[in-house]
Amino acid sequence: MLTGAGLLAAGCSSATAGTPGSGEQAQAPRLNPRSWESVRAQFPLTRRYAHFSAFMLASHPAPVTAAIKRFRDGLDTEPQQYGLGMADFQYSDTVRKALAGYIGAKPEEIALTDSTTMGIGLVYRGLRLRAGDEVVTTEHEFYSTHESLRLRAQADGVVVRTVKLYDDPATVSADELVGRIRSAITAKTRVVAVSWVYSSTGLKLPVEQVSAAVAEANAGRDEEDRVLLCVDGVHGFAAEDATMRDLGCDFFMTGTHKWLFGPRGTGFVWGRPGAWARFQPVVPSFSMPAFTGWLTGRPPNGAPGDLATPGGYHSFEHRWALAEAVKFHQSIGLARVAARIRAQTDQLKDGLARLSHVRLVTPRSAGLSAGIICCAVDGLEPEAVVQKLAAEHRISAAETPYRESFVRFGPSIVTNPQEVERAVRAMARLA
């Protein structure tokens, strides 16, 4: 099996451009990455609505749809060409290389997952922690983090301490956010579990400053006692232009079907090499090093990203098409995408702030916000606001799935300034 793996992978090398049995491809509009209208035309989203919740369950742009179809057709018509799953070694390696270039990392530092939640669960279950070790997190995290940490604490006595980052997200300062995390770290703390952008309020945590505070706490500590900064990055990834070096965290978990508009059911975990050294894989990997270890009776010796990637059979046509989503964004330009989102969020926040019956929850500062904007409307529940926007104004928004719920907008590369103004006018009519 191992001897033939290289031959099988080589035999599949031609399938990326023309997968066997791929058949006719739908004609997509030609992309001009310098034109935002051309970028928008890559998406099959109906023009009847302004899509301010498109990041929730992303529509696929034409190049991603075409890649999914090529792989799916090949798997359906000539599955033998994929040789006992060996093609996954090659295609997943291509995906890792694409992601590594996108985030400024190395391919071997990346584990592939099916979602942010899968990545969060893997990291918090796999970290080598002892009974009594502390994990500091915040009360603002999404369910996936809170539940993963609860299950870990239940399993082996890890202590989870939850802090409140802010009283009012609209007025909080970066110093206050960082200070509350700094003051929560003790000699027993081994992990700080936070989010880059909080989907409950739209607040963006200054992760770079949090990283500096964690580095201060780590001064003089032995490697195994260092505090690891773990970040749920899903609502900053592809909405902000930042690399892993910029953020300075130890682990970064994200899905790719939101702001990147990647294939649904895809995600990844990035880890610093020293952080991976404190991780024990949770699900058996289907990587070559893992199989080699099994066949030879030795512990696997391979890249940490490979060994941390859960094995089994996945929606391979989606996973393998992820490289095309990265390529699509890179063709537009990461800085241009981030600037486009920033311009629209500033425009929408400015417009909402002028409405006396609307309370803006998300900070006005660009340093403390990203692509998500949350607000409340006097006299109306968020659900009613979302329904009125859709039914009466053809504005697609959402409500936040938290105990305290707000109306949520997400300007992106599928919206434009005219639609932002249309959203502001629609909100004005709710007075």
C-alpha positions as a Markdown table, in Angstrom:
| # | Residue | x | y | z |
|---|---|---|---|---|
| 1 | Met | 0.0 | 0.0 | 0.0 |
| 2 | Leu | 2.7 | 2.5 | 1.0 |
| 3 | Thr | 4.9 | 1.6 | -2.0 |
| 4 | Gly | 2.0 | 2.3 | -4.4 |
| 5 | Ala | 0.9 | 5.5 | -2.7 |
| 6 | Gly | 3.3 | 7.7 | -4.7 |
| 7 | Leu | 2.2 | 6.1 | -7.9 |
| 8 | Leu | -1.5 | 6.5 | -7.1 |
| 9 | Ala | -1.0 | 10.2 | -6.1 |
| 10 | Ala | 1.0 | 10.8 | -9.3 |
| 11 | Gly | -1.8 | 9.2 | -11.3 |
| 12 | Cys | -4.3 | 11.7 | -9.8 |
| 13 | Ser | -2.1 | 14.7 | -10.5 |
| 14 | Ser | -4.0 | 15.5 | -13.7 |
| 15 | Ala | -7.4 | 15.6 | -12.0 |
| 16 | Thr | -7.2 | 19.1 | -10.6 |
| 17 | Ala | -7.8 | 20.8 | -13.9 |
| 18 | Gly | -9.9 | 18.2 | -15.6 |
| 19 | Thr | -11.2 | 15.6 | -13.2 |
| 20 | Pro | -12.2 | 12.4 | -15.0 |
| 21 | Gly | -15.9 | 12.5 | -15.9 |
| 22 | Ser | -16.2 | 16.2 | -15.1 |
| 23 | Gly | -18.5 | 16.7 | -18.1 |
| 24 | Glu | -19.7 | 20.1 | -19.2 |
| 25 | Gln | -19.0 | 23.1 | -16.9 |
| 26 | Ala | -21.5 | 25.9 | -16.4 |
| 27 | Gln | -20.3 | 29.1 | -18.2 |
| 28 | Ala | -19.3 | 31.6 | -15.5 |
| 29 | Pro | -19.1 | 35.3 | -16.0 |
| 30 | Arg | -15.5 | 36.4 | -16.6 |
| 31 | Leu | -13.9 | 37.8 | -13.5 |
| 32 | Asn | -12.4 | 41.2 | -13.5 |
| 33 | Pro | -10.9 | 41.4 | -9.9 |
| 34 | Arg | -10.6 | 45.2 | -10.1 |
| 35 | Ser | -14.3 | 45.6 | -10.5 |
| 36 | Trp | -16.6 | 45.0 | -7.5 |
| 37 | Glu | -19.6 | 44.5 | -9.8 |
| 38 | Ser | -17.7 | 41.7 | -11.5 |
| 39 | Val | -16.8 | 40.2 | -8.2 |
| 40 | Arg | -20.5 | 40.3 | -7.2 |
| 41 | Ala | -21.4 | 38.7 | -10.5 |
| 42 | Gln | -19.5 | 35.6 | -9.5 |
| 43 | Phe | -22.2 | 34.7 | -7.0 |
| 44 | Pro | -25.6 | 33.2 | -7.8 |
| 45 | Leu | -27.2 | 35.2 | -5.0 |
| 46 | Thr | -30.6 | 36.6 | -6.0 |
| 47 | Arg | -30.6 | 40.3 | -6.8 |
| 48 | Arg | -34.0 | 40.7 | -5.1 |
| 49 | Tyr | -32.3 | 41.1 | -1.7 |
| 50 | Ala | -29.4 | 43.0 | -0.3 |
| 51 | His | -27.4 | 40.2 | 1.4 |
| 52 | Phe | -26.2 | 41.4 | 4.8 |
| 53 | Ser | -26.2 | 37.9 | 6.2 |
| 54 | Ala | -24.4 | 36.1 | 3.4 |
| 55 | Phe | -21.5 | 35.3 | 5.7 |
| 56 | Met | -23.8 | 33.0 | 7.8 |
| 57 | Leu | -23.9 | 30.2 | 5.3 |
| 58 | Ala | -21.9 | 31.5 | 2.3 |
| 59 | Ser | -22.9 | 31.3 | -1.3 |
| 60 | His | -20.1 | 29.9 | -3.5 |
| 61 | Pro | -18.5 | 32.1 | -6.1 |
| 62 | Ala | -18.3 | 30.6 | -9.6 |
| 63 | Pro | -14.7 | 29.4 | -9.5 |
| 64 | Val | -15.4 | 27.5 | -6.2 |
| 65 | Thr | -18.6 | 26.0 | -7.6 |
| 66 | Ala | -16.8 | 24.8 | -10.7 |
| 67 | Ala | -14.0 | 23.2 | -8.6 |
| 68 | Ile | -16.5 | 21.4 | -6.5 |
| 69 | Lys | -18.3 | 20.1 | -9.6 |
| 70 | Arg | -15.1 | 18.9 | -11.1 |
| 71 | Phe | -14.1 | 16.9 | -8.1 |
| 72 | Arg | -17.7 | 15.7 | -7.4 |
| 73 | Asp | -18.1 | 14.5 | -11.0 |
| 74 | Gly | -14.8 | 12.7 | -10.8 |
| 75 | Leu | -15.6 | 11.0 | -7.6 |
| 76 | Asp | -19.1 | 10.0 | -8.9 |
| 77 | Thr | -18.0 | 8.6 | -12.3 |
| 78 | Glu | -14.5 | 7.2 | -11.8 |
| 79 | Pro | -13.8 | 6.8 | -8.0 |
| 80 | Gln | -11.1 | 4.3 | -8.7 |
| 81 | Gln | -9.0 | 7.1 | -10.1 |
| 82 | Tyr | -8.7 | 8.4 | -6.5 |
| 83 | Gly | -6.9 | 5.2 | -5.4 |
| 84 | Leu | -8.0 | 4.1 | -1.9 |
| 85 | Gly | -8.2 | 7.8 | -0.9 |
| 86 | Met | -4.6 | 8.5 | -1.8 |
| 87 | Ala | -5.7 | 11.5 | -3.9 |
| 88 | Asp | -6.5 | 13.2 | -0.6 |
| 89 | Phe | -2.8 | 13.4 | 0.3 |
| 90 | Gln | -2.1 | 15.5 | -2.8 |
| 91 | Tyr | -5.2 | 17.7 | -2.8 |
| 92 | Ser | -5.2 | 18.4 | 0.9 |
| 93 | Asp | -1.5 | 19.3 | 0.6 |
| 94 | Thr | -2.5 | 21.8 | -2.1 |
| 95 | Val | -5.1 | 23.2 | 0.2 |
| 96 | Arg | -2.6 | 23.5 | 3.1 |
| 97 | Lys | -0.1 | 25.3 | 0.8 |
| 98 | Ala | -2.8 | 27.8 | -0.3 |
| 99 | Leu | -4.0 | 28.5 | 3.2 |
| 100 | Ala | -0.4 | 28.9 | 4.4 |
| 101 | Gly | 0.3 | 31.5 | 1.8 |
| 102 | Tyr | -2.9 | 33.3 | 2.8 |
| 103 | Ile | -2.2 | 33.5 | 6.5 |
| 104 | Gly | 1.6 | 33.7 | 6.4 |
| 105 | Ala | 2.4 | 30.3 | 7.9 |
| 106 | Lys | 3.8 | 26.9 | 6.9 |
| 107 | Pro | 1.7 | 24.1 | 5.4 |
| 108 | Glu | 2.8 | 21.6 | 8.1 |
| 109 | Glu | 1.4 | 23.9 | 10.8 |
| 110 | Ile | -2.2 | 23.6 | 9.4 |
| 111 | Ala | -4.8 | 20.9 | 10.3 |
| 112 | Leu | -7.8 | 20.6 | 8.1 |
| 113 | Thr | -11.3 | 20.5 | 9.7 |
| 114 | Asp | -14.9 | 20.5 | 8.6 |
| 115 | Ser | -15.8 | 23.6 | 10.7 |
| 116 | Thr | -14.8 | 26.1 | 13.3 |
| 117 | Thr | -16.6 | 24.0 | 15.9 |
| 118 | Met | -14.6 | 20.9 | 15.0 |
| 119 | Gly | -11.4 | 22.9 | 15.3 |
| 120 | Ile | -12.3 | 24.3 | 18.6 |
| 121 | Gly | -13.3 | 20.9 | 20.0 |
| 122 | Leu | -10.1 | 19.3 | 18.8 |
| 123 | Val | -7.8 | 22.0 | 20.3 |
| 124 | Tyr | -9.5 | 22.2 | 23.7 |
| 125 | Arg | -9.8 | 18.4 | 24.0 |
| 126 | Gly | -6.3 | 17.7 | 22.7 |
| 127 | Leu | -4.2 | 20.2 | 24.7 |
| 128 | Arg | -2.1 | 18.5 | 27.3 |
| 129 | Leu | -3.5 | 19.9 | 30.6 |
| 130 | Arg | -3.5 | 18.5 | 34.1 |
| 131 | Ala | -6.2 | 18.5 | 36.7 |
| 132 | Gly | -6.2 | 21.9 | 38.3 |
| 133 | Asp | -4.7 | 23.7 | 35.3 |
| 134 | Glu | -6.8 | 26.8 | 34.5 |
| 135 | Val | -8.3 | 27.9 | 31.3 |
| 136 | Val | -9.4 | 31.6 | 31.2 |
| 137 | Thr | -12.2 | 32.4 | 28.8 |
| 138 | Thr | -14.9 | 35.1 | 28.5 |
| 139 | Glu | -18.6 | 35.1 | 29.0 |
| 140 | His | -19.0 | 36.4 | 25.4 |
| 141 | Glu | -17.7 | 33.3 | 23.6 |
| 142 | Phe | -20.0 | 31.3 | 21.3 |
| 143 | Tyr | -21.5 | 28.0 | 22.4 |
| 144 | Ser | -18.8 | 26.0 | 20.7 |
| 145 | Thr | -16.1 | 27.3 | 23.0 |
| 146 | His | -18.1 | 27.2 | 26.2 |
| 147 | Glu | -19.3 | 23.7 | 25.6 |
| 148 | Ser | -15.9 | 22.3 | 24.5 |
| 149 | Leu | -14.4 | 23.7 | 27.7 |
| 150 | Arg | -17.2 | 22.4 | 29.8 |
| 151 | Leu | -16.7 | 18.9 | 28.4 |
| 152 | Arg | -12.9 | 19.1 | 29.0 |
| 153 | Ala | -13.4 | 20.2 | 32.6 |
| 154 | Gln | -15.9 | 17.4 | 33.2 |
| 155 | Ala | -13.5 | 14.9 | 31.7 |
| 156 | Asp | -10.3 | 15.6 | 33.7 |
| 157 | Gly | -10.7 | 18.3 | 36.3 |
| 158 | Val | -9.4 | 21.3 | 34.2 |
| 159 | Val | -10.6 | 24.5 | 35.8 |
| 160 | Val | -12.4 | 27.0 | 33.5 |
| 161 | Arg | -12.6 | 30.6 | 34.7 |
| 162 | Thr | -14.9 | 33.0 | 32.8 |
| 163 | Val | -14.4 | 36.7 | 32.8 |
| 164 | Lys | -16.5 | 39.6 | 31.6 |
| 165 | Leu | -14.6 | 41.7 | 29.0 |
| 166 | Tyr | -16.9 | 44.7 | 29.0 |
| 167 | Asp | -20.0 | 46.3 | 30.5 |
| 168 | Asp | -20.9 | 48.2 | 27.3 |
| 169 | Pro | -19.2 | 47.0 | 24.1 |
| 170 | Ala | -20.0 | 50.3 | 22.3 |
| 171 | Thr | -17.9 | 52.3 | 24.8 |
| 172 | Val | -15.2 | 49.9 | 25.9 |
| 173 | Ser | -11.5 | 50.7 | 25.2 |
| 174 | Ala | -8.7 | 48.4 | 24.1 |
| 175 | Asp | -6.9 | 49.0 | 27.3 |
| 176 | Glu | -9.9 | 47.8 | 29.3 |
| 177 | Leu | -10.3 | 44.7 | 27.2 |
| 178 | Val | -6.7 | 43.7 | 27.5 |
| 179 | Gly | -6.6 | 44.7 | 31.2 |
| 180 | Arg | -9.4 | 42.4 | 32.2 |
| 181 | Ile | -7.7 | 39.4 | 30.5 |
| 182 | Arg | -4.3 | 40.3 | 32.0 |
| 183 | Ser | -5.8 | 40.5 | 35.5 |
| 184 | Ala | -7.5 | 37.1 | 35.1 |
| 185 | Ile | -4.2 | 35.2 | 34.4 |
| 186 | Thr | -2.8 | 33.4 | 37.4 |
| 187 | Ala | 0.1 | 31.1 | 38.0 |
| 188 | Lys | -2.2 | 28.2 | 37.3 |
| 189 | Thr | -3.4 | 29.5 | 33.9 |
| 190 | Arg | -2.3 | 27.5 | 30.9 |
| 191 | Val | -4.8 | 28.6 | 28.3 |
| 192 | Val | -6.5 | 31.9 | 27.3 |
| 193 | Ala | -9.5 | 31.1 | 25.1 |
| 194 | Val | -11.0 | 34.1 | 23.2 |
| 195 | Ser | -12.5 | 35.2 | 19.9 |
| 196 | Trp | -11.0 | 37.6 | 17.4 |
| 197 | Val | -14.5 | 39.1 | 16.6 |
| 198 | Tyr | -17.5 | 38.5 | 18.8 |
| 199 | Ser | -20.5 | 37.5 | 16.7 |
| 200 | Ser | -22.8 | 38.6 | 19.7 |
| 201 | Thr | -21.9 | 42.3 | 19.5 |
| 202 | Gly | -19.4 | 42.7 | 16.6 |
| 203 | Leu | -16.6 | 43.8 | 19.0 |
| 204 | Lys | -13.1 | 43.0 | 17.6 |
| 205 | Leu | -10.7 | 42.0 | 20.3 |
| 206 | Pro | -7.2 | 43.6 | 19.8 |
| 207 | Val | -5.6 | 40.1 | 19.7 |
| 208 | Glu | -2.1 | 41.6 | 19.1 |
| 209 | Gln | -2.3 | 43.5 | 22.4 |
| 210 | Val | -3.7 | 40.4 | 24.2 |
| 211 | Ser | -0.8 | 38.4 | 22.8 |
| 212 | Ala | 1.6 | 40.9 | 24.3 |
| 213 | Ala | -0.1 | 40.7 | 27.7 |
| 214 | Val | 0.1 | 36.9 | 27.5 |
| 215 | Ala | 3.8 | 37.1 | 26.6 |
| 216 | Glu | 4.3 | 39.2 | 29.8 |
| 217 | Ala | 2.6 | 36.5 | 31.9 |
| 218 | Asn | 4.9 | 33.9 | 30.3 |
| 219 | Ala | 8.1 | 35.7 | 31.2 |
| 220 | Gly | 10.2 | 33.3 | 33.3 |
| 221 | Arg | 7.8 | 30.3 | 32.8 |
| 222 | Asp | 9.0 | 26.9 | 31.6 |
| 223 | Glu | 7.8 | 25.9 | 28.2 |
| 224 | Glu | 5.2 | 23.4 | 29.5 |
| 225 | Asp | 3.8 | 26.1 | 31.9 |
| 226 | Arg | 3.4 | 28.8 | 29.2 |
| 227 | Val | 0.0 | 30.3 | 28.7 |
| 228 | Leu | -1.3 | 29.4 | 25.2 |
| 229 | Leu | -3.5 | 32.0 | 23.5 |
| 230 | Cys | -6.2 | 30.2 | 21.5 |
| 231 | Val | -8.4 | 32.2 | 19.1 |
| 232 | Asp | -11.7 | 31.5 | 17.5 |
| 233 | Gly | -11.0 | 33.5 | 14.4 |
| 234 | Val | -14.0 | 32.8 | 12.2 |
| 235 | His | -15.4 | 36.3 | 12.0 |
| 236 | Gly | -12.1 | 38.0 | 11.4 |
| 237 | Phe | -10.6 | 35.5 | 9.0 |
| 238 | Ala | -10.9 | 36.9 | 5.4 |
| 239 | Ala | -12.7 | 40.1 | 6.7 |
| 240 | Glu | -9.5 | 41.5 | 8.2 |
| 241 | Asp | -6.1 | 41.6 | 6.5 |
| 242 | Ala | -3.8 | 40.0 | 9.1 |
| 243 | Thr | -1.3 | 37.1 | 9.2 |
| 244 | Met | -0.7 | 34.8 | 12.1 |
| 245 | Arg | 2.5 | 36.7 | 12.8 |
| 246 | Asp | 0.5 | 39.9 | 13.1 |
| 247 | Leu | -1.9 | 38.3 | 15.6 |
| 248 | Gly | 0.7 | 36.5 | 17.7 |
| 249 | Cys | -1.6 | 33.8 | 19.0 |
| 250 | Asp | -0.6 | 30.1 | 19.6 |
| 251 | Phe | -3.7 | 28.4 | 18.0 |
| 252 | Phe | -6.2 | 29.8 | 15.5 |
| 253 | Met | -9.4 | 28.0 | 14.7 |
| 254 | Thr | -11.7 | 29.0 | 11.9 |
| 255 | Gly | -14.2 | 27.9 | 9.3 |
| 256 | Thr | -13.7 | 29.1 | 5.7 |
| 257 | His | -17.3 | 29.3 | 4.5 |
| 258 | Lys | -18.0 | 32.7 | 6.0 |
| 259 | Trp | -16.0 | 35.8 | 5.0 |
| 260 | Leu | -13.8 | 33.8 | 2.6 |
| 261 | Phe | -17.0 | 32.4 | 0.9 |
| 262 | Gly | -15.2 | 29.1 | 0.7 |
| 263 | Pro | -16.8 | 25.7 | 0.3 |
| 264 | Arg | -19.4 | 24.9 | 3.0 |
| 265 | Gly | -18.1 | 22.4 | 5.5 |
| 266 | Thr | -14.5 | 23.4 | 5.5 |
| 267 | Gly | -12.2 | 24.9 | 8.1 |
| 268 | Phe | -8.7 | 24.6 | 9.6 |
| 269 | Val | -6.6 | 24.9 | 12.7 |
| 270 | Trp | -3.3 | 26.7 | 12.6 |
| 271 | Gly | -0.8 | 26.2 | 15.5 |
| 272 | Arg | 2.6 | 27.5 | 16.4 |
| 273 | Pro | 5.2 | 24.7 | 16.4 |
| 274 | Gly | 5.8 | 25.0 | 20.1 |
| 275 | Ala | 2.0 | 25.0 | 20.7 |
| 276 | Trp | 1.5 | 21.8 | 18.6 |
| 277 | Ala | 4.1 | 20.2 | 20.9 |
| 278 | Arg | 1.6 | 20.5 | 23.7 |
| 279 | Phe | -1.2 | 18.9 | 21.7 |
| 280 | Gln | -2.3 | 15.2 | 21.6 |
| 281 | Pro | -4.3 | 14.3 | 18.5 |
| 282 | Val | -7.9 | 13.4 | 19.4 |
| 283 | Val | -9.2 | 11.6 | 16.2 |
| 284 | Pro | -7.0 | 9.1 | 14.3 |
| 285 | Ser | -5.4 | 10.8 | 11.3 |
| 286 | Phe | -5.6 | 9.3 | 7.8 |
| 287 | Ser | -2.2 | 10.9 | 6.9 |
| 288 | Met | 0.7 | 8.8 | 5.5 |
| 289 | Pro | 2.8 | 9.2 | 8.7 |
| 290 | Ala | -0.1 | 7.8 | 10.8 |
| 291 | Phe | -0.6 | 4.8 | 8.5 |
| 292 | Thr | 3.2 | 4.2 | 8.4 |
| 293 | Gly | 3.3 | 4.2 | 12.1 |
| 294 | Trp | 0.4 | 1.8 | 12.3 |
| 295 | Leu | 1.9 | -0.6 | 9.7 |
| 296 | Thr | 5.4 | -0.6 | 11.3 |
| 297 | Gly | 4.2 | -0.7 | 14.9 |
| 298 | Arg | 5.9 | 2.7 | 15.7 |
| 299 | Pro | 4.4 | 6.0 | 16.9 |
| 300 | Pro | 3.6 | 8.3 | 14.0 |
| 301 | Asn | 6.3 | 10.8 | 13.1 |
| 302 | Gly | 5.0 | 13.6 | 10.9 |
| 303 | Ala | 3.9 | 17.2 | 10.6 |
| 304 | Pro | 1.7 | 18.2 | 13.4 |
| 305 | Gly | -1.0 | 19.6 | 11.1 |
| 306 | Asp | -1.2 | 16.2 | 9.3 |
| 307 | Leu | -1.5 | 14.2 | 12.5 |
| 308 | Ala | -4.1 | 16.6 | 14.0 |
| 309 | Thr | -6.3 | 16.4 | 10.9 |
| 310 | Pro | -9.2 | 14.1 | 11.7 |
| 311 | Gly | -9.3 | 11.0 | 9.5 |
| 312 | Gly | -12.2 | 9.3 | 7.9 |
| 313 | Tyr | -14.0 | 10.2 | 4.7 |
| 314 | His | -15.1 | 13.8 | 4.3 |
| 315 | Ser | -16.9 | 15.9 | 1.7 |
| 316 | Phe | -13.8 | 15.7 | -0.3 |
| 317 | Glu | -15.1 | 17.7 | -3.3 |
| 318 | His | -15.6 | 20.7 | -0.9 |
| 319 | Arg | -12.3 | 20.3 | 1.0 |
| 320 | Trp | -10.2 | 20.0 | -2.2 |
| 321 | Ala | -12.0 | 23.1 | -3.7 |
| 322 | Leu | -10.9 | 25.3 | -0.8 |
| 323 | Ala | -7.7 | 26.2 | -2.6 |
| 324 | Glu | -9.9 | 27.8 | -5.3 |
| 325 | Ala | -11.6 | 30.0 | -2.7 |
| 326 | Val | -8.2 | 31.2 | -1.5 |
| 327 | Lys | -7.1 | 31.9 | -5.0 |
| 328 | Phe | -10.3 | 33.9 | -5.7 |
| 329 | His | -9.7 | 36.2 | -2.7 |
| 330 | Gln | -6.0 | 36.6 | -3.5 |
| 331 | Ser | -6.9 | 37.6 | -7.1 |
| 332 | Ile | -9.0 | 40.5 | -5.6 |
| 333 | Gly | -6.4 | 41.3 | -3.0 |
| 334 | Leu | -6.6 | 40.7 | 0.7 |
| 335 | Ala | -6.1 | 44.4 | 1.5 |
| 336 | Arg | -8.7 | 45.4 | -1.0 |
| 337 | Val | -11.3 | 43.0 | 0.4 |
| 338 | Ala | -10.6 | 44.2 | 3.9 |
| 339 | Ala | -10.8 | 47.9 | 2.8 |
| 340 | Arg | -14.1 | 47.2 | 1.0 |
| 341 | Ile | -15.7 | 45.7 | 4.1 |
| 342 | Arg | -14.3 | 48.4 | 6.3 |
| 343 | Ala | -15.7 | 51.2 | 4.1 |
| 344 | Gln | -19.2 | 49.7 | 4.1 |
| 345 | Thr | -19.2 | 48.9 | 7.9 |
| 346 | Asp | -18.1 | 52.5 | 8.6 |
| 347 | Gln | -20.9 | 53.8 | 6.3 |
| 348 | Leu | -23.5 | 51.6 | 8.0 |
| 349 | Lys | -22.4 | 52.4 | 11.5 |
| 350 | Asp | -22.5 | 56.1 | 10.7 |
| 351 | Gly | -25.9 | 55.8 | 9.2 |
| 352 | Leu | -27.4 | 53.8 | 12.1 |
| 353 | Ala | -25.8 | 56.1 | 14.7 |
| 354 | Arg | -27.9 | 59.0 | 13.3 |
| 355 | Leu | -31.1 | 57.2 | 14.0 |
| 356 | Ser | -32.5 | 58.1 | 17.4 |
| 357 | His | -34.5 | 54.9 | 17.7 |
| 358 | Val | -31.5 | 52.7 | 17.0 |
| 359 | Arg | -28.9 | 51.8 | 19.6 |
| 360 | Leu | -25.5 | 50.8 | 18.0 |
| 361 | Val | -24.0 | 48.0 | 20.0 |
| 362 | Thr | -20.8 | 47.5 | 18.0 |
| 363 | Pro | -17.9 | 50.0 | 18.7 |
| 364 | Arg | -17.5 | 52.8 | 16.2 |
| 365 | Ser | -13.7 | 52.4 | 16.3 |
| 366 | Ala | -12.2 | 50.5 | 13.4 |
| 367 | Gly | -9.7 | 49.1 | 15.8 |
| 368 | Leu | -12.4 | 47.4 | 17.8 |
| 369 | Ser | -14.7 | 46.3 | 15.1 |
| 370 | Ala | -14.6 | 44.3 | 11.8 |
| 371 | Gly | -17.4 | 43.1 | 9.4 |
| 372 | Ile | -20.2 | 42.5 | 11.9 |
| 373 | Ile | -22.5 | 45.3 | 13.0 |
| 374 | Cys | -25.0 | 44.8 | 15.8 |
| 375 | Cys | -27.8 | 47.1 | 17.0 |
| 376 | Ala | -31.1 | 47.3 | 18.8 |
| 377 | Val | -34.3 | 49.1 | 17.7 |
| 378 | Asp | -36.6 | 50.7 | 20.3 |
| 379 | Gly | -39.8 | 48.9 | 20.8 |
| 380 | Leu | -39.0 | 46.0 | 18.5 |
| 381 | Glu | -37.5 | 42.6 | 19.1 |
| 382 | Pro | -34.6 | 41.6 | 16.9 |
| 383 | Glu | -36.7 | 38.8 | 15.2 |
| 384 | Ala | -39.4 | 41.3 | 14.3 |
| 385 | Val | -36.8 | 43.7 | 12.9 |
| 386 | Val | -35.2 | 41.0 | 10.7 |
| 387 | Gln | -38.7 | 39.9 | 9.4 |
| 388 | Lys | -39.7 | 43.5 | 8.6 |
| 389 | Leu | -36.4 | 44.2 | 6.8 |
| 390 | Ala | -36.9 | 41.1 | 4.6 |
| 391 | Ala | -40.6 | 41.3 | 3.9 |
| 392 | Glu | -40.9 | 45.1 | 3.5 |
| 393 | His | -37.5 | 46.2 | 2.2 |
| 394 | Arg | -35.8 | 43.1 | 0.8 |
| 395 | Ile | -32.9 | 43.5 | 3.2 |
| 396 | Ser | -31.4 | 40.2 | 4.5 |
| 397 | Ala | -30.1 | 40.6 | 8.0 |
| 398 | Ala | -30.0 | 38.3 | 11.0 |
| 399 | Glu | -30.4 | 38.1 | 14.8 |
| 400 | Thr | -27.7 | 37.0 | 17.1 |
| 401 | Pro | -28.2 | 33.6 | 18.8 |
| 402 | Tyr | -27.3 | 34.7 | 22.3 |
| 403 | Arg | -29.2 | 35.3 | 25.6 |
| 404 | Glu | -29.2 | 39.0 | 24.8 |
| 405 | Ser | -30.0 | 39.1 | 21.1 |
| 406 | Phe | -29.4 | 42.0 | 18.6 |
| 407 | Val | -30.0 | 42.7 | 15.0 |
| 408 | Arg | -26.9 | 41.8 | 13.0 |
| 409 | Phe | -25.6 | 43.1 | 9.6 |
| 410 | Gly | -22.5 | 41.9 | 7.8 |
| 411 | Pro | -21.4 | 44.0 | 4.8 |
| 412 | Ser | -19.0 | 42.0 | 2.6 |
| 413 | Ile | -17.9 | 41.6 | -1.0 |
| 414 | Val | -21.4 | 40.7 | -2.1 |
| 415 | Thr | -22.9 | 44.1 | -0.9 |
| 416 | Asn | -22.2 | 47.6 | -2.1 |
| 417 | Pro | -22.5 | 51.2 | -0.8 |
| 418 | Gln | -25.9 | 51.7 | -2.4 |
| 419 | Glu | -27.3 | 48.7 | -0.6 |
| 420 | Val | -25.8 | 50.0 | 2.7 |
| 421 | Glu | -27.7 | 53.2 | 2.2 |
| 422 | Arg | -30.8 | 51.2 | 1.4 |
| 423 | Ala | -30.4 | 49.4 | 4.7 |
| 424 | Val | -30.0 | 52.6 | 6.6 |
| 425 | Arg | -33.2 | 54.0 | 5.0 |
| 426 | Ala | -35.1 | 50.7 | 5.8 |
| 427 | Met | -34.0 | 51.0 | 9.5 |
| 428 | Ala | -35.1 | 54.6 | 9.6 |
| 429 | Arg | -38.6 | 53.6 | 8.5 |
| 430 | Leu | -38.8 | 51.3 | 11.6 |
| 431 | Ala | -39.1 | 54.3 | 13.9 |
